[in-house]
Amino acid sequence: MDRTATRRWLIVPLVLILLSFVLPYTLLSDVDAWYGSFLFWTLATAVVIGVNAVISSRWED
């Protein structure tokens, strides 16, 4: 994987981290149940783990 592709893959976790702070306090603020934010954070974490797996699978010694 070249540097440009790696940089593009790294944008995904950065956007998800930003959304993890912004989204629960804006769009999900009217959800009274705790699982609104928890579900988003769980899915965001799974996506970040997947992106990290893709990036690190291309590493060589």
PDB file as gemmi writes it, atoms N, CA and C in Angstrom:
CRYST1    1.000    1.000    1.000  90.00  90.00  90.00 P 1                      
ATOM      1  N   MET A   1       0.855  -1.167   0.000  1.00  0.00           N  
ATOM      2  CA  MET A   1       0.000   0.000   0.000  1.00  0.00           C  
ATOM      3  C   MET A   1       0.908   1.238   0.000  1.00  0.00           C  
ATOM      4  N   ASP A   2       0.650   2.145  -0.897  1.00  0.00           N  
ATOM      5  CA  ASP A   2       1.485   3.336  -0.964  1.00  0.00           C  
ATOM      6  C   ASP A   2       1.064   4.364   0.087  1.00  0.00           C  
ATOM      7  N   ARG A   3       1.846   5.413   0.204  1.00  0.00           N  
ATOM      8  CA  ARG A   3       1.604   6.415   1.249  1.00  0.00           C  
ATOM      9  C   ARG A   3       0.266   7.131   1.079  1.00  0.00           C  
ATOM     10  N   THR A   4      -0.124   7.390  -0.156  1.00  0.00           N  
ATOM     11  CA  THR A   4      -1.382   8.097  -0.394  1.00  0.00           C  
ATOM     12  C   THR A   4      -2.569   7.260   0.070  1.00  0.00           C  
ATOM     13  N   ALA A   5      -2.547   5.979  -0.232  1.00  0.00           N  
ATOM     14  CA  ALA A   5      -3.636   5.097   0.193  1.00  0.00           C  
ATOM     15  C   ALA A   5      -3.668   4.971   1.716  1.00  0.00           C  
ATOM     16  N   THR A   6      -2.499   4.898   2.335  1.00  0.00           N  
ATOM     17  CA  THR A   6      -2.438   4.805   3.793  1.00  0.00           C  
ATOM     18  C   THR A   6      -3.003   6.062   4.435  1.00  0.00           C  
ATOM     19  N   ARG A   7      -2.672   7.212   3.877  1.00  0.00           N  
ATOM     20  CA  ARG A   7      -3.204   8.467   4.421  1.00  0.00           C  
ATOM     21  C   ARG A   7      -4.716   8.523   4.295  1.00  0.00           C  
ATOM     22  N   ARG A   8      -5.234   8.022   3.193  1.00  0.00           N  
ATOM     23  CA  ARG A   8      -6.690   7.997   3.024  1.00  0.00           C  
ATOM     24  C   ARG A   8      -7.342   7.091   4.058  1.00  0.00           C  
ATOM     25  N   TRP A   9      -6.720   5.938   4.331  1.00  0.00           N  
ATOM     26  CA  TRP A   9      -7.261   5.024   5.337  1.00  0.00           C  
ATOM     27  C   TRP A   9      -7.206   5.647   6.725  1.00  0.00           C  
ATOM     28  N   LEU A  10      -6.200   6.488   6.982  1.00  0.00           N  
ATOM     29  CA  LEU A  10      -6.073   7.105   8.301  1.00  0.00           C  
ATOM     30  C   LEU A  10      -7.085   8.219   8.530  1.00  0.00           C  
ATOM     31  N   ILE A  11      -7.665   8.736   7.477  1.00  0.00           N  
ATOM     32  CA  ILE A  11      -8.689   9.770   7.623  1.00  0.00           C  
ATOM     33  C   ILE A  11      -9.955   9.196   8.262  1.00  0.00           C  
ATOM     34  N   VAL A  12     -10.268   7.942   7.961  1.00  0.00           N  
ATOM     35  CA  VAL A  12     -11.488   7.308   8.481  1.00  0.00           C  
ATOM     36  C   VAL A  12     -11.520   7.303  10.012  1.00  0.00           C  
ATOM     37  N   PRO A  13     -10.475   6.822  10.698  1.00  0.00           N  
ATOM     38  CA  PRO A  13     -10.527   6.860  12.168  1.00  0.00           C  
ATOM     39  C   PRO A  13     -10.581   8.285  12.729  1.00  0.00           C  
ATOM     40  N   LEU A  14      -9.900   9.207  12.075  1.00  0.00           N  
ATOM     41  CA  LEU A  14      -9.927  10.583  12.554  1.00  0.00           C  
ATOM     42  C   LEU A  14     -11.341  11.169  12.485  1.00  0.00           C  
ATOM     43  N   VAL A  15     -12.033  10.894  11.398  1.00  0.00           N  
ATOM     44  CA  VAL A  15     -13.413  11.369  11.262  1.00  0.00           C  
ATOM     45  C   VAL A  15     -14.313  10.691  12.295  1.00  0.00           C  
ATOM     46  N   LEU A  16     -14.122   9.400  12.499  1.00  0.00           N  
ATOM     47  CA  LEU A  16     -14.942   8.684  13.487  1.00  0.00           C  
ATOM     48  C   LEU A  16     -14.693   9.169  14.906  1.00  0.00           C  
ATOM     49  N   ILE A  17     -13.452   9.503  15.219  1.00  0.00           N  
ATOM     50  CA  ILE A  17     -13.150  10.031  16.547  1.00  0.00           C  
ATOM     51  C   ILE A  17     -13.842  11.374  16.737  1.00  0.00           C  
ATOM     52  N   LEU A  18     -13.796  12.208  15.733  1.00  0.00           N  
ATOM     53  CA  LEU A  18     -14.490  13.494  15.806  1.00  0.00           C  
ATOM     54  C   LEU A  18     -16.000  13.300  15.957  1.00  0.00           C  
ATOM     55  N   LEU A  19     -16.555  12.389  15.166  1.00  0.00           N  
ATOM     56  CA  LEU A  19     -17.988  12.113  15.258  1.00  0.00           C  
ATOM     57  C   LEU A  19     -18.371  11.519  16.611  1.00  0.00           C  
ATOM     58  N   SER A  20     -17.470  10.769  17.224  1.00  0.00           N  
ATOM     59  CA  SER A  20     -17.753  10.167  18.523  1.00  0.00           C  
ATOM     60  C   SER A  20     -17.955  11.218  19.607  1.00  0.00           C  
ATOM     61  N   PHE A  21     -17.367  12.371  19.427  1.00  0.00           N  
ATOM     62  CA  PHE A  21     -17.568  13.458  20.378  1.00  0.00           C  
ATOM     63  C   PHE A  21     -18.752  14.339  19.989  1.00  0.00           C  
ATOM     64  N   VAL A  22     -18.909  14.599  18.707  1.00  0.00           N  
ATOM     65  CA  VAL A  22     -19.916  15.553  18.248  1.00  0.00           C  
ATOM     66  C   VAL A  22     -21.311  14.930  18.185  1.00  0.00           C  
ATOM     67  N   LEU A  23     -21.427  13.783  17.590  1.00  0.00           N  
ATOM     68  CA  LEU A  23     -22.733  13.176  17.325  1.00  0.00           C  
ATOM     69  C   LEU A  23     -23.573  12.906  18.576  1.00  0.00           C  
ATOM     70  N   PRO A  24     -23.024  12.326  19.636  1.00  0.00           N  
ATOM     71  CA  PRO A  24     -23.864  12.060  20.815  1.00  0.00           C  
ATOM     72  C   PRO A  24     -24.432  13.325  21.459  1.00  0.00           C  
ATOM     73  N   TYR A  25     -23.734  14.425  21.338  1.00  0.00           N  
ATOM     74  CA  TYR A  25     -24.190  15.654  21.976  1.00  0.00           C  
ATOM     75  C   TYR A  25     -25.027  16.534  21.052  1.00  0.00           C  
ATOM     76  N   THR A  26     -25.169  16.121  19.797  1.00  0.00           N  
ATOM     77  CA  THR A  26     -25.998  16.895  18.864  1.00  0.00           C  
ATOM     78  C   THR A  26     -27.190  16.061  18.404  1.00  0.00           C  
ATOM     79  N   LEU A  27     -26.984  15.155  17.477  1.00  0.00           N  
ATOM     80  CA  LEU A  27     -28.089  14.382  16.911  1.00  0.00           C  
ATOM     81  C   LEU A  27     -28.692  13.379  17.887  1.00  0.00           C  
ATOM     82  N   LEU A  28     -27.880  12.817  18.757  1.00  0.00           N  
ATOM     83  CA  LEU A  28     -28.379  11.812  19.701  1.00  0.00           C  
ATOM     84  C   LEU A  28     -28.737  12.408  21.063  1.00  0.00           C  
ATOM     85  N   SER A  29     -28.730  13.715  21.175  1.00  0.00           N  
ATOM     86  CA  SER A  29     -29.002  14.328  22.478  1.00  0.00           C  
ATOM     87  C   SER A  29     -30.455  14.144  22.925  1.00  0.00           C  
ATOM     88  N   ASP A  30     -31.367  13.944  21.982  1.00  0.00           N  
ATOM     89  CA  ASP A  30     -32.775  13.734  22.342  1.00  0.00           C  
ATOM     90  C   ASP A  30     -33.099  12.291  22.694  1.00  0.00           C  
ATOM     91  N   VAL A  31     -32.159  11.390  22.507  1.00  0.00           N  
ATOM     92  CA  VAL A  31     -32.367   9.990  22.864  1.00  0.00           C  
ATOM     93  C   VAL A  31     -32.103   9.850  24.364  1.00  0.00           C  
ATOM     94  N   ASP A  32     -33.147   9.525  25.105  1.00  0.00           N  
ATOM     95  CA  ASP A  32     -33.009   9.432  26.561  1.00  0.00           C  
ATOM     96  C   ASP A  32     -32.332   8.138  27.014  1.00  0.00           C  
ATOM     97  N   ALA A  33     -32.400   7.127  26.192  1.00  0.00           N  
ATOM     98  CA  ALA A  33     -31.809   5.843  26.568  1.00  0.00           C  
ATOM     99  C   ALA A  33     -30.293   5.883  26.368  1.00  0.00           C  
ATOM    100  N   TRP A  34     -29.587   5.170  27.187  1.00  0.00           N  
ATOM    101  CA  TRP A  34     -28.131   5.156  27.126  1.00  0.00           C  
ATOM    102  C   TRP A  34     -27.601   4.467  25.884  1.00  0.00           C  
ATOM    103  N   TYR A  35     -28.411   3.580  25.286  1.00  0.00           N  
ATOM    104  CA  TYR A  35     -27.914   2.770  24.177  1.00  0.00           C  
ATOM    105  C   TYR A  35     -27.802   3.548  22.864  1.00  0.00           C  
ATOM    106  N   GLY A  36     -28.295   4.754  22.771  1.00  0.00           N  
ATOM    107  CA  GLY A  36     -28.143   5.542  21.544  1.00  0.00           C  
ATOM    108  C   GLY A  36     -26.684   5.839  21.256  1.00  0.00           C  
ATOM    109  N   SER A  37     -26.012   6.423  22.205  1.00  0.00           N  
ATOM    110  CA  SER A  37     -24.592   6.734  22.052  1.00  0.00           C  
ATOM    111  C   SER A  37     -23.748   5.466  22.111  1.00  0.00           C  
ATOM    112  N   PHE A  38     -24.134   4.544  22.987  1.00  0.00           N  
ATOM    113  CA  PHE A  38     -23.351   3.315  23.141  1.00  0.00           C  
ATOM    114  C   PHE A  38     -23.303   2.520  21.848  1.00  0.00           C  
ATOM    115  N   LEU A  39     -24.424   2.437  21.138  1.00  0.00           N  
ATOM    116  CA  LEU A  39     -24.450   1.718  19.867  1.00  0.00           C  
ATOM    117  C   LEU A  39     -23.542   2.396  18.849  1.00  0.00           C  
ATOM    118  N   PHE A  40     -23.594   3.710  18.776  1.00  0.00           N  
ATOM    119  CA  PHE A  40     -22.720   4.418  17.843  1.00  0.00           C  
ATOM    120  C   PHE A  40     -21.261   4.196  18.197  1.00  0.00           C  
ATOM    121  N   TRP A  41     -20.904   4.327  19.483  1.00  0.00           N  
ATOM    122  CA  TRP A  41     -19.514   4.149  19.881  1.00  0.00           C  
ATOM    123  C   TRP A  41     -19.037   2.721  19.637  1.00  0.00           C  
ATOM    124  N   THR A  42     -19.910   1.743  19.805  1.00  0.00           N  
ATOM    125  CA  THR A  42     -19.545   0.353  19.534  1.00  0.00           C  
ATOM    126  C   THR A  42     -19.270   0.141  18.047  1.00  0.00           C  
ATOM    127  N   LEU A  43     -20.136   0.652  17.197  1.00  0.00           N  
ATOM    128  CA  LEU A  43     -19.927   0.514  15.754  1.00  0.00           C  
ATOM    129  C   LEU A  43     -18.701   1.293  15.286  1.00  0.00           C  
ATOM    130  N   ALA A  44     -18.501   2.480  15.817  1.00  0.00           N  
ATOM    131  CA  ALA A  44     -17.327   3.281  15.451  1.00  0.00           C  
ATOM    132  C   ALA A  44     -16.044   2.558  15.857  1.00  0.00           C  
ATOM    133  N   THR A  45     -16.046   1.947  17.029  1.00  0.00           N  
ATOM    134  CA  THR A  45     -14.874   1.199  17.492  1.00  0.00           C  
ATOM    135  C   THR A  45     -14.591   0.014  16.582  1.00  0.00           C  
ATOM    136  N   ALA A  46     -15.634  -0.696  16.168  1.00  0.00           N  
ATOM    137  CA  ALA A  46     -15.452  -1.838  15.264  1.00  0.00           C  
ATOM    138  C   ALA A  46     -14.867  -1.390  13.925  1.00  0.00           C  
ATOM    139  N   VAL A  47     -15.322  -0.253  13.422  1.00  0.00           N  
ATOM    140  CA  VAL A  47     -14.791   0.258  12.153  1.00  0.00           C  
ATOM    141  C   VAL A  47     -13.329   0.660  12.312  1.00  0.00           C  
ATOM    142  N   VAL A  48     -12.977   1.335  13.397  1.00  0.00           N  
ATOM    143  CA  VAL A  48     -11.589   1.742  13.621  1.00  0.00           C  
ATOM    144  C   VAL A  48     -10.686   0.524  13.754  1.00  0.00           C  
ATOM    145  N   ILE A  49     -11.140  -0.500  14.442  1.00  0.00           N  
ATOM    146  CA  ILE A  49     -10.347  -1.733  14.558  1.00  0.00           C  
ATOM    147  C   ILE A  49     -10.155  -2.361  13.185  1.00  0.00           C  
ATOM    148  N   GLY A  50     -11.200  -2.376  12.370  1.00  0.00           N  
ATOM    149  CA  GLY A  50     -11.088  -2.920  11.019  1.00  0.00           C  
ATOM    150  C   GLY A  50     -10.112  -2.137  10.147  1.00  0.00           C  
ATOM    151  N   VAL A  51     -10.176  -0.821  10.225  1.00  0.00           N  
ATOM    152  CA  VAL A  51      -9.252   0.016   9.442  1.00  0.00           C  
ATOM    153  C   VAL A  51      -7.818  -0.207   9.912  1.00  0.00           C  
ATOM    154  N   ASN A  52      -7.614  -0.290  11.224  1.00  0.00           N  
ATOM    155  CA  ASN A  52      -6.267  -0.559  11.741  1.00  0.00           C  
ATOM    156  C   ASN A  52      -5.754  -1.916  11.284  1.00  0.00           C  
ATOM    157  N   ALA A  53      -6.628  -2.896  11.205  1.00  0.00           N  
ATOM    158  CA  ALA A  53      -6.228  -4.218  10.727  1.00  0.00           C  
ATOM    159  C   ALA A  53      -5.813  -4.163   9.265  1.00  0.00           C  
ATOM    160  N   VAL A  54      -6.540  -3.417   8.460  1.00  0.00           N  
ATOM    161  CA  VAL A  54      -6.197  -3.286   7.035  1.00  0.00           C  
ATOM    162  C   VAL A  54      -4.850  -2.591   6.871  1.00  0.00           C  
ATOM    163  N   ILE A  55      -4.652  -1.503   7.597  1.00  0.00           N  
ATOM    164  CA  ILE A  55      -3.405  -0.761   7.488  1.00  0.00           C  
ATOM    165  C   ILE A  55      -2.222  -1.595   7.952  1.00  0.00           C  
ATOM    166  N   SER A  56      -2.354  -2.235   9.099  1.00  0.00           N  
ATOM    167  CA  SER A  56      -1.222  -2.988   9.652  1.00  0.00           C  
ATOM    168  C   SER A  56      -0.984  -4.308   8.929  1.00  0.00           C  
ATOM    169  N   SER A  57      -1.953  -4.801   8.182  1.00  0.00           N  
ATOM    170  CA  SER A  57      -1.728  -6.060   7.450  1.00  0.00           C  
ATOM    171  C   SER A  57      -0.752  -5.865   6.294  1.00  0.00           C  
ATOM    172  N   ARG A  58      -0.583  -4.650   5.860  1.00  0.00           N  
ATOM    173  CA  ARG A  58       0.343  -4.366   4.754  1.00  0.00           C  
ATOM    174  C   ARG A  58       1.771  -4.082   5.219  1.00  0.00           C  
ATOM    175  N   TRP A  59       2.002  -4.047   6.510  1.00  0.00           N  
ATOM    176  CA  TRP A  59       3.331  -3.755   7.016  1.00  0.00           C  
ATOM    177  C   TRP A  59       4.255  -4.934   6.774  1.00  0.00           C  
ATOM    178  N   GLU A  60       5.490  -4.625   6.493  1.00  0.00           N  
ATOM    179  CA  GLU A  60       6.506  -5.649   6.290  1.00  0.00           C  
ATOM    180  C   GLU A  60       7.684  -5.377   7.209  1.00  0.00           C  
ATOM    181  N   ASP A  61       8.489  -6.393   7.428  1.00  0.00           N  
ATOM    182  CA  ASP A  61       9.684  -6.223   8.268  1.00  0.00           C  
ATOM    183  C   ASP A  61      10.718  -5.416   7.560  1.00  0.00           C  
TER     184      ASP A  61                                                      
END                                                                             
